[in-house]
Amino acid sequence: MMTDRFHSLGPVFFLLQTGTSLSQISGHIFRLALAWWCLKETNSAVAFSSLIAFSVAAEVYLKPFLASLGDQFNRIKFIFICQIFILAIMSLFCLAGAGGKFHMAAVTVGLISMSAVIAVREPTIMGLIPDLVGEGAVSQAISRRSAINSVIMLTGPVIAATLISFVSIGFALFTAALLQSLSALTFLRLLGKGSLTASAICEHESWFSKTRGGFTAMYRVKPELHIAMISALINFTMFPFFSVTVPYWISTELHLSASYLGAY
């Protein structure tokens, strides 16, 4: 079983992946619910596409610059603070949704802020893995983490669309906040295992030096540079179609529910 395989890497890694998975599912539900709410309130393709574009662009393009920031602190404490910050944003929008208060600027700023935090949180989690598993199990841990993350990427939007379609946008926002709170509690539990996470402390090399070194290395290793350029080109061309054009077409042209978006 998948759970047994994660347990074989140790209870600390199991807690890490559990907290990460809960947060990722929460993020999928929250983003889709907020974007669908925006589309329903504004009925504007421009507003909807801008909301999605700004949110994802913040996460994708800030990540290379913020990737090593978490290494300057105790990683687990840093991740826990990130989870609390994201939970606070989600809670605010849950209250706004319950009160029927929609403000485009506030939604955009909230999503960009959340994406910026995710941009620094995810690399910090990756950097934490070698501190939590044995020296010979790092590749195995990363491989299993990638496998479960791939499943979440496929199922997350389906779960979100199901909640939005069969219950409501407000319930989807509440579910996202609940899952995020469980994730924060998981990292709090992980933080309590001080003897097992004592090595997850800050590094002496500065954030600027590590960031500059990373960009320099990518520039000098031409295959990596070419892969990065190709990936950026694919994101620029494919993402607007699947994340903006298709949802707008389903909602405004076909007048179908969000469940069709999840199935698609």
Sine and cosine of phi, psi and omega as CSV:
sin_phi,cos_phi,sin_psi,cos_psi,sin_omega,cos_omega
0.00,0.00,0.46,-0.89,-0.03,-1.00
-0.88,0.47,-0.63,0.78,-0.01,-1.00
-0.89,0.46,-0.67,0.74,0.01,-1.00
-0.89,0.45,-0.60,0.80,0.01,-1.00
-0.91,0.41,-0.63,0.77,0.04,-1.00
-0.94,0.34,-0.60,0.80,0.03,-1.00
-0.90,0.43,-0.50,0.86,-0.01,-1.00
-0.90,0.43,-0.34,0.94,0.05,-1.00
-1.00,0.02,-0.01,1.00,0.05,-1.00
0.94,-0.35,0.50,-0.87,-0.01,-1.00
-0.90,0.43,-0.48,0.88,-0.02,-1.00
-0.93,0.35,-0.70,0.71,0.05,-1.00
-0.91,0.42,-0.59,0.81,0.05,-1.00
-0.87,0.49,-0.67,0.74,0.05,-1.00
-0.90,0.44,-0.68,0.74,0.00,-1.00
-0.86,0.51,-0.76,0.65,-0.05,-1.00
-0.94,0.34,-0.56,0.83,0.05,-1.00
-0.89,0.46,-0.73,0.68,0.03,-1.00
-0.89,0.46,-0.65,0.76,0.01,-1.00
-0.91,0.41,-0.70,0.72,-0.03,-1.00
-0.90,0.44,-0.69,0.73,0.03,-1.00
-0.87,0.50,-0.67,0.74,-0.02,-1.00
-0.93,0.38,-0.62,0.79,0.00,-1.00
-0.93,0.38,-0.68,0.74,0.07,-1.00
-0.88,0.48,-0.68,0.73,0.04,-1.00
-0.85,0.53,-0.68,0.73,-0.01,-1.00
-0.90,0.45,-0.66,0.75,0.04,-1.00
-0.88,0.48,-0.73,0.68,-0.02,-1.00
-0.90,0.44,-0.70,0.71,-0.07,-1.00
-0.90,0.43,-0.73,0.69,-0.05,-1.00
-0.90,0.43,-0.71,0.70,-0.03,-1.00
-0.92,0.39,-0.64,0.77,0.02,-1.00
-0.90,0.43,-0.67,0.74,-0.01,-1.00
-0.93,0.38,-0.65,0.76,0.02,-1.00
-0.92,0.40,-0.64,0.77,0.01,-1.00
-0.92,0.38,-0.61,0.79,0.08,-1.00
-0.88,0.48,-0.69,0.73,0.03,-1.00
-0.88,0.47,-0.68,0.73,-0.02,-1.00
-0.91,0.42,-0.63,0.77,0.01,-1.00
-0.93,0.36,-0.60,0.80,-0.05,-1.00
-0.97,0.24,-0.64,0.77,-0.11,-0.99
-0.99,-0.16,-0.44,0.90,-0.09,-1.00
0.78,0.62,0.58,0.82,-0.08,-1.00
-0.84,-0.55,0.83,-0.56,0.06,-1.00
-0.92,0.40,-0.56,0.83,-0.01,-1.00
-0.91,0.41,-0.73,0.68,0.00,-1.00
-0.90,0.44,-0.70,0.72,-0.02,-1.00
-0.90,0.45,-0.76,0.65,-0.03,-1.00
-0.91,0.41,-0.60,0.80,0.03,-1.00
-0.90,0.43,-0.66,0.75,0.01,-1.00
-0.87,0.49,-0.73,0.68,0.01,-1.00
-0.91,0.42,-0.73,0.69,-0.09,-1.00
-0.89,0.45,-0.72,0.69,-0.01,-1.00
-0.90,0.44,-0.65,0.76,-0.03,-1.00
-0.90,0.44,-0.79,0.62,-0.05,-1.00
-0.94,0.33,-0.63,0.78,0.01,-1.00
-0.87,0.49,-0.62,0.78,0.02,-1.00
-0.88,0.48,-0.68,0.73,-0.02,-1.00
-0.94,0.33,-0.70,0.72,-0.08,-1.00
-0.94,0.34,-0.71,0.71,-0.15,-0.99
-1.00,-0.03,-0.24,0.97,0.12,-0.99
-1.00,0.05,-0.37,0.93,-0.08,-1.00
-0.85,0.53,-0.69,0.72,0.03,-1.00
-0.88,0.47,-0.50,0.87,-0.05,-1.00
-1.00,0.08,-0.48,0.88,-0.08,-1.00
-0.97,-0.23,-0.04,1.00,-0.16,-0.99
-0.84,0.54,-0.62,0.79,-0.08,-1.00
-0.99,-0.12,0.05,1.00,-0.05,-1.00
-0.90,0.44,-0.65,0.76,-0.02,-1.00
-0.92,0.40,-0.33,0.94,0.01,-1.00
-0.95,0.33,-0.21,0.98,-0.01,-1.00
-0.99,0.12,-0.07,1.00,-0.06,-1.00
-0.76,-0.65,0.09,-1.00,0.19,-0.98
-0.89,0.46,0.89,-0.46,-0.19,-0.98
-0.89,0.46,-0.66,0.75,-0.05,-1.00
-0.92,0.38,-0.68,0.74,0.06,-1.00
-0.88,0.47,-0.65,0.76,-0.01,-1.00
-0.89,0.45,-0.70,0.71,0.01,-1.00
-0.90,0.44,-0.66,0.75,0.02,-1.00
-0.88,0.48,-0.67,0.74,0.03,-1.00
-0.90,0.44,-0.64,0.77,0.06,-1.00
-0.87,0.50,-0.68,0.74,0.00,-1.00
-0.90,0.44,-0.64,0.77,0.03,-1.00
-0.92,0.40,-0.64,0.77,0.01,-1.00
-0.89,0.45,-0.71,0.71,0.02,-1.00
-0.90,0.43,-0.65,0.76,0.03,-1.00
-0.88,0.48,-0.63,0.78,0.02,-1.00
-0.89,0.46,-0.67,0.74,0.03,-1.00
-0.90,0.44,-0.72,0.69,0.00,-1.00
-0.88,0.47,-0.66,0.75,-0.01,-1.00
-0.89,0.45,-0.63,0.78,0.02,-1.00
-0.89,0.46,-0.66,0.75,-0.01,-1.00
-0.97,0.25,-0.45,0.89,0.13,-0.99
-0.89,0.46,-0.69,0.72,0.04,-1.00
-0.90,0.43,-0.67,0.74,0.02,-1.00
-0.90,0.44,-0.65,0.76,0.03,-1.00
-0.91,0.42,-0.66,0.75,0.02,-1.00
-0.90,0.43,-0.55,0.84,0.01,-1.00
-1.00,0.01,-0.02,1.00,0.00,-1.00
0.93,0.36,0.44,0.90,-0.02,-1.00
-0.98,-0.18,0.93,-0.37,0.02,-1.00
-0.89,-0.46,0.80,-0.60,0.04,-1.00
-0.71,-0.70,0.91,-0.42,-0.14,-0.99
-0.86,0.52,-0.69,0.72,-0.03,-1.00
-0.90,0.43,-0.66,0.75,0.00,-1.00
-0.91,0.42,-0.65,0.76,0.01,-1.00
-0.89,0.45,-0.69,0.72,-0.02,-1.00
-0.90,0.44,-0.73,0.69,0.01,-1.00
-0.89,0.46,-0.65,0.76,0.01,-1.00
-0.89,0.45,-0.69,0.72,0.00,-1.00
-0.93,0.38,-0.65,0.76,0.02,-1.00
-0.90,0.43,-0.67,0.74,0.02,-1.00
-0.88,0.47,-0.69,0.72,0.01,-1.00
-0.90,0.44,-0.65,0.76,0.01,-1.00
-0.91,0.42,-0.61,0.79,0.03,-1.00
-0.90,0.43,-0.63,0.78,0.03,-1.00
-0.92,0.39,-0.65,0.76,0.03,-1.00
-0.90,0.44,-0.57,0.82,-0.01,-1.00
-0.88,0.47,-0.50,0.87,0.03,-1.00
-1.00,-0.10,-0.42,0.91,-0.03,-1.00
-0.95,0.31,-0.72,0.69,-0.10,-0.99
-0.89,0.46,-0.72,0.69,0.07,-1.00
-0.89,0.45,-0.53,0.85,0.03,-1.00
-0.91,0.41,-0.63,0.78,0.05,-1.00
-0.89,0.45,-0.68,0.73,0.03,-1.00
-0.89,0.46,-0.64,0.77,0.01,-1.00
-0.94,0.34,-0.32,0.95,-0.02,-1.00
-0.99,0.14,-0.42,0.91,-0.10,-1.00
-0.83,0.56,-0.73,0.69,0.01,-1.00
-0.88,0.47,-0.37,0.93,0.02,-1.00
-0.98,0.19,-0.31,0.95,-0.14,-0.99
-0.95,-0.31,-0.24,0.97,0.00,-1.00
-0.84,-0.54,0.24,-0.97,0.01,-1.00
-0.90,0.43,0.35,-0.94,-0.08,-1.00
-0.86,0.52,-0.58,0.81,-0.03,-1.00
-1.00,0.06,0.01,1.00,-0.08,-1.00
-0.93,-0.36,0.10,0.99,-0.06,-1.00
-0.89,0.45,-0.74,0.67,0.00,-1.00
-0.88,0.47,-0.65,0.76,0.02,-1.00
-0.90,0.44,-0.67,0.74,0.01,-1.00
-0.90,0.43,-0.70,0.71,0.00,-1.00
-0.90,0.43,-0.64,0.77,0.00,-1.00
-0.89,0.45,-0.69,0.72,-0.01,-1.00
-0.95,0.32,-0.56,0.83,0.08,-1.00
-0.90,0.44,-0.67,0.74,0.02,-1.00
-0.90,0.44,-0.62,0.79,-0.01,-1.00
-0.90,0.43,-0.74,0.68,-0.02,-1.00
-0.93,0.36,-0.55,0.83,0.04,-1.00
-0.92,0.39,-0.57,0.82,0.04,-1.00
-0.91,0.42,-0.64,0.77,0.04,-1.00
-0.90,0.45,-0.65,0.76,-0.01,-1.00
-0.91,0.41,-0.62,0.78,0.03,-1.00
-0.88,0.48,-0.54,0.84,0.01,-1.00
-0.99,0.16,-0.65,0.76,-0.11,-0.99
-1.00,0.00,-0.41,0.91,-0.04,-1.00
-0.83,0.56,-0.80,0.60,0.02,-1.00
-0.88,0.47,-0.53,0.85,0.02,-1.00
-0.92,0.40,-0.69,0.72,0.05,-1.00
-0.88,0.48,-0.70,0.71,-0.01,-1.00
-0.88,0.47,-0.73,0.68,-0.02,-1.00
-0.90,0.43,-0.59,0.81,0.02,-1.00
-0.90,0.43,-0.71,0.71,0.01,-1.00
-0.89,0.45,-0.69,0.72,-0.02,-1.00
-0.90,0.43,-0.68,0.74,-0.11,-0.99
-0.96,0.27,-0.71,0.70,-0.13,-0.99
-1.00,-0.06,-0.24,0.97,0.06,-1.00
-0.86,-0.51,-1.00,-0.03,0.02,-1.00
-0.18,-0.98,0.24,-0.97,0.07,-1.00
-0.90,0.44,-0.67,0.74,0.00,-1.00
-0.87,0.49,-0.66,0.76,0.03,-1.00
-0.91,0.41,-0.61,0.79,0.04,-1.00
-0.90,0.44,-0.67,0.75,0.04,-1.00
-0.89,0.45,-0.66,0.75,0.02,-1.00
-0.90,0.43,-0.66,0.75,0.02,-1.00
-0.89,0.46,-0.66,0.76,0.03,-1.00
-0.88,0.47,-0.69,0.73,0.01,-1.00
-0.91,0.41,-0.61,0.79,0.02,-1.00
-0.90,0.43,-0.72,0.70,0.02,-1.00
-0.90,0.44,-0.61,0.79,0.02,-1.00
-0.92,0.40,-0.61,0.79,0.04,-1.00
-0.91,0.41,-0.63,0.78,0.07,-1.00
-0.90,0.44,-0.61,0.79,0.06,-1.00
-0.89,0.46,-0.69,0.72,0.02,-1.00
-0.88,0.47,-0.64,0.77,0.04,-1.00
-0.91,0.42,-0.58,0.81,0.04,-1.00
-0.90,0.44,-0.68,0.73,0.02,-1.00
-0.95,0.32,-0.48,0.88,0.11,-0.99
-0.91,0.42,-0.64,0.77,0.08,-1.00
-0.90,0.44,-0.65,0.76,0.04,-1.00
-0.90,0.43,-0.61,0.79,0.03,-1.00
-0.90,0.44,-0.49,0.87,0.00,-1.00
-0.95,0.31,-0.28,0.96,0.03,-1.00
-1.00,0.06,0.90,0.43,-0.12,-0.99
-0.87,0.50,-0.62,0.78,-0.05,-1.00
-0.93,0.37,-0.43,0.90,-0.02,-1.00
-1.00,-0.02,-0.24,0.97,-0.08,-1.00
-0.86,-0.51,0.31,0.95,-0.04,-1.00
-0.90,0.44,-0.43,0.90,-0.02,-1.00
-0.98,0.19,-0.19,0.98,-0.05,-1.00
-0.99,0.13,0.86,0.51,-0.05,-1.00
-0.93,-0.37,0.07,-1.00,-0.09,-1.00
-0.94,0.34,0.41,-0.91,0.04,-1.00
-0.97,-0.23,0.41,-0.91,-0.11,-0.99
-0.98,0.19,-0.48,0.88,-0.01,-1.00
-0.93,0.38,0.70,-0.72,-0.09,-1.00
-0.95,0.32,0.37,-0.93,0.04,-1.00
-0.87,0.49,-0.66,0.75,-0.03,-1.00
-0.90,0.43,-0.68,0.73,-0.02,-1.00
-0.90,0.44,-0.68,0.73,-0.01,-1.00
-0.93,0.37,-0.62,0.79,0.02,-1.00
-0.92,0.40,-0.72,0.70,0.03,-1.00
-0.89,0.46,-0.65,0.76,0.03,-1.00
-0.89,0.45,-0.61,0.79,0.01,-1.00
-0.91,0.42,-0.71,0.71,0.03,-1.00
-0.91,0.41,-0.62,0.78,0.02,-1.00
-0.90,0.44,-0.69,0.72,0.00,-1.00
-0.90,0.44,-0.67,0.74,0.00,-1.00
-0.90,0.43,-0.60,0.80,-0.01,-1.00
-0.93,0.37,-0.60,0.80,-0.05,-1.00
-0.98,0.21,-0.49,0.87,0.04,-1.00
-1.00,-0.03,1.00,-0.09,-0.16,-0.99
-0.86,0.51,-0.64,0.77,0.04,-1.00
-0.86,0.51,-0.65,0.76,0.03,-1.00
-0.90,0.44,-0.64,0.77,0.02,-1.00
-0.89,0.45,-0.69,0.73,-0.01,-1.00
-0.92,0.40,-0.65,0.76,0.03,-1.00
-0.89,0.46,-0.67,0.74,0.01,-1.00
-0.89,0.46,-0.64,0.76,0.00,-1.00
-0.92,0.38,-0.65,0.76,0.02,-1.00
-0.91,0.42,-0.68,0.73,0.01,-1.00
-0.88,0.47,-0.67,0.75,0.03,-1.00
-0.89,0.46,-0.65,0.76,0.01,-1.00
-0.90,0.43,-0.67,0.74,0.01,-1.00
-0.90,0.44,-0.68,0.74,0.01,-1.00
-0.88,0.47,-0.64,0.77,-0.02,-1.00
-0.92,0.38,-0.52,0.86,-0.08,-1.00
-1.00,-0.07,-0.67,0.74,-0.10,-0.99
-1.00,0.07,-0.59,0.81,-0.08,-1.00
-0.87,0.50,-0.72,0.69,0.00,-1.00
-0.86,0.51,-0.54,0.84,-0.02,-1.00
-0.94,0.35,-0.77,0.64,-0.10,-1.00
-0.98,0.20,-0.48,0.88,-0.11,-0.99
-0.97,-0.23,-0.25,0.97,-0.04,-1.00
-0.85,-0.53,-0.84,0.53,-0.09,-1.00
-0.90,0.45,-0.77,0.64,-0.05,-1.00
-0.89,0.45,-0.76,0.65,0.04,-1.00
-0.86,0.51,-0.65,0.76,0.01,-1.00
-0.91,0.42,-0.64,0.76,0.01,-1.00
-0.90,0.44,-0.69,0.72,0.00,-1.00
-0.90,0.45,-0.65,0.76,-0.09,-1.00
-0.98,0.19,-0.75,0.66,-0.17,-0.99
-1.00,-0.09,-0.53,0.85,-0.05,-1.00
-1.00,-0.05,-0.72,0.69,-0.02,-1.00
-1.00,0.01,-0.31,0.95,0.00,-1.00
0.83,0.55,0.71,0.71,0.02,-1.00
-0.97,-0.23,0.26,-0.97,-0.03,-1.00
-0.99,0.16,0.14,-0.99,-0.02,-1.00
-0.92,0.39,-0.31,0.95,-0.01,-1.00
-0.89,0.45,-0.52,0.86,0.04,-1.00
-0.93,0.36,-0.53,0.85,0.07,-1.00
-0.91,0.42,-0.69,0.72,0.03,-1.00
-0.90,0.43,-0.67,0.75,0.02,-1.00
-0.91,0.42,-0.59,0.81,0.00,-1.00
-0.93,0.37,0.00,0.00,0.00,0.00
